[in-house]
Amino acid sequence: LLEEHKKSLRRRCERVTEGSDEAGGGSLLNRIYTELHITEGLSEELQREPELKQLETASRKESLHHTAIRVQDIFKASAQQLRHIRVVLTSGVAGSGKTFSVYKFTLDWAEGLENQDVSVLVVLSFRELNLLGERPYSLLSLLAVFHPTLQKLTAEELAVCKLLFIFDGLDESRLSLDFSSSQRLLDVSQQSSVSLLLTNLIRGDLLPSARVWITSRPAAAHQIPPTCVDRLTEVRGFTDAQKEEYFRRRLSDEELSSRIISHIQTSRSLHIMCGIPVFCWITATVLEHMLSTEQRGELPQTLTDMYSHFVLVQTHRKKLKYHEGPETGPQELTEADRELLLKLGMMALEHLEKGNMVFYQQDLEQCGLDVTEASLFSGICTQIFKRESVIFQKAVYSFVHLSVQEFLAAVFMFHCFTNNKTDLLKTFTGEDTNGHLDLFVRFLHGLSLKSNQILLEGLLGWTEFSPETLQRVIKNLKEINSHGMSPDRSINIFHCLMEMKDLSVHQEIQEFLKSENRSEKKLSEIHCSALAYMLQMSDQVLEELDLDKYKTSLEGRKRLIPAGCRAVASSAVRQSALQSGDYTTRRAARCRTVLTRNTEHLKKDFFLFSFFHTFALGPQRGPRVSRDKCFILIFSMNTDHQSKTSQSL
């Protein structure tokens, strides 16, 4: 029975299709799999940060001081850990490689290579679990539905097995997990809702010796109470070396892979996004096509460039696959292509605001999509699975990555504005308090460039963006009133300018940093956003960072302070003085989080941090600060990098 189960899992995981979570076809996993950077621990503060910000943080070399863990070792306690590890929660941004990690772990177990102390491994994805609805199941019947090879497993055998349950994609769950429920399940034959089964497994009420591994995007990880988790890990995607390894593995032509690697290193935004394995696949798809065909032109420099080419390349491949008429250039969309992409864009926009990345047949039909039509478009909207089990006559769909959904949503919105169809946007509120629309907004601005409009003319239609209009948009971005806007949203304004290929602010800040009389030059708010970003992303170590020396407005200083805190914590500076006349408790708390994380690199064994506001550092980190005085907190660091003394002056 168990050998049949292992064979089934091998068939499921040994081949994968890049760009989707579909297993069972495509490339051999062991041939294309590149080891991911997995670290232990993830602060609550980082979980609340926008995923783009987390990706930028992970891309810095300084962030890689954490000890890496092999995916096969996530249940193995270190020498310092005495506690048995039963439940592991793995967090990672969309496309960082969580599902491929699950496949690799499963395949190694099924092939007898790793974790052979586990008797039975059960893989369940929340995408599949969503299809069960409210129908009651016992754990035994649930296993039989998803793993027919385990149908003959009895309750008695299950009770003595060393089990490992893997629940993949908590962020895609449409189930309501209520850990406060007092209802306990103790029998694997007892029926209940799927939600109750899962909470009892995770809490350890049902099969208390069974191990559980849950994967999730950061924003949904809080659904699992910390008391239920023995180890928290983070998938950080690819390091710089792993990015290069990926391209060399994927492309047999060494010269071609070297050219692609060299190109992404010229663009900061492309290089950062390549920390996501799926984006590496998108980049390889586009650049391999452009460098290997007559469709060369200028290689993509921005994210909007890259995704515009990606959509066109996939459309072109679809034509070749299904022999749709004579050969045409990738920029020539048929009317059917155009209609399909705009319908996908409508669905993308509607569900982006809701936070949905997974779609079911009814979602497609509500946007006028024929499910057979969407399944043909395998490069854009992928049918995730078809199983023999009756329950899976309902298929599940998703975009190959969240960023593709964000791009098509932006294309649809831009199309509506340029074609006077704004009535289709009436349900879109545009509310974004946590940064989940940051990339969508960047794409919107990138689409205002004539070069991208020419690429996507078949989708966007004729636009009347004159050079004067473009300059007015740029001017408005630079002068936008950011009162009440978080510093991270302000930094996104700078990214929007970069997507529009306006490098003036970036160049001005570079000149400013080279200047010897910085204190005499006044910085605008957009300059502060650019400076904040450059401070966070810099690989160079500054000897001193004193934000009080920057000549700017109060609003400009607000944009700088959190970036200064991150720079201090990530060893971008050796000595720092941060100061502000109006500092909110929330922003202060963010600084506290980063400042207490990693400050051993400071040249002297103290740094200065001053501000006006009430800020309770807590008993182990410093005194409570009064709002009516300016306090300087001096932290002396001992050998284990914990706060030794703190003093208010």
Secondary structure, 3 states (H helix, E strand, C coil): CHHHHHHHHHHHHCEECCCCCCECCCEEHHHHCCCCCEEECCCHHHHHCCHHHHHHHHHCHHHHHCCECCHHHCCCCCCCCCCCCCEEEEECCCCCCHHHHHHHHHHHHHCCCCCCCCCEEEEEEHHHHHHHCCCCECHHHHHHHHCHHHCCCCHHHHHHCCEEEEEECHHHCCCCCCCCCCCCCCCCCCCECHHHHHHHHHHCCCCCCCEEEEEECHHHHHHCCHHHCCEEEEECCCCHHHHHHHHHHHCCCHHHHHHHHHHHCCCHHHHHHCCCHHHHHHHHHHHHHHHHCCCCCCCCCCHHHHHHHHHHHHHHHHHHHCCCCCCCCCCCCCHHHHHHHHHHHHHHHHHHHHCCCEEEHHHHHHCCCCHHHHHHCCCCEEECCCCCCHHHHCCEEEECCHHHHHHHHHHHHHHHHHCCCHHHHCCCCCCCCCCCCHHHHHHHHHCCCHHHHHHCHHHHCCCCCCHHHHHHHHHHHHHCCCCCCCHHHHHHHHHHHHHCCCCHHHHHHHHHHHCCCHHHCEECHHHHHHHHHHHHHCCCCECCEEHHHCEECHHHHHHHHHHHHHHHHCCCECCEEECCCCCCHHHHHHHHHHHCCCCCCCCCCCCEEEECCCEECCCCCCCEECCCCCEEEEEEECCCCCEEEEEEC
